[in-house]
C-alpha cells in the first residue's frame, strides 16, 4: 500500500470490532455476556421452550392432517414429537445450569482444568 492511498474502511471496522470483543467484560466462551440468569429467567426460558415445542408439533400435525387427510393421527404423532423435543430442550437447559462455573468476584480468575 502506498502512502497516498486511504486506509481500508472495512479493515478499520474489523480492527475496532476485535478491540471491542477483547475488551468485553464478563463474557464467557459461548459469547454471551452479563450476569448469569436468575431463577425466574431460567423458569421463563424453560416454559417458553416447552410451550413453543408443543405448539410447533401441534401446528405440523395439523398441517399434515389437513393436506394428507390422516385425521387425527398426524396431530397425535406430532404432539408427542413436540412434547419429546420440549423435554429434550428442558433437559439441555437444566444440564447447562448444572455445568455453569460458580460466580466469582470481578478480579478473581477461575482455574480451567
FENZI-V980760 format. One line per field, one symbol per residue. ss: DSSP state (H for helix, E for strand, - for the rest). burial: + if it has 9 or more other ideal C-beta (glycine too) atoms within 8 Angstrom, else -. A space follows every 10 residues. Layout:
ss = ???
burial = ???
//
This chain:
ss = --------HH HHHHHHHHHH HH----E--- --E-----HH HHHHHHHHHH HHHHHHHHHH HHHHHHHH-- --HHHHHHHH HHHHHHHHHH HHHHHHHHH- ---------- ---
burial = ---------- -+-------- ---------- ---------- -+--++--++ ++++++++-+ +++++----- ---+++++++ +++-+++-++ --++------ ---------- ---
//
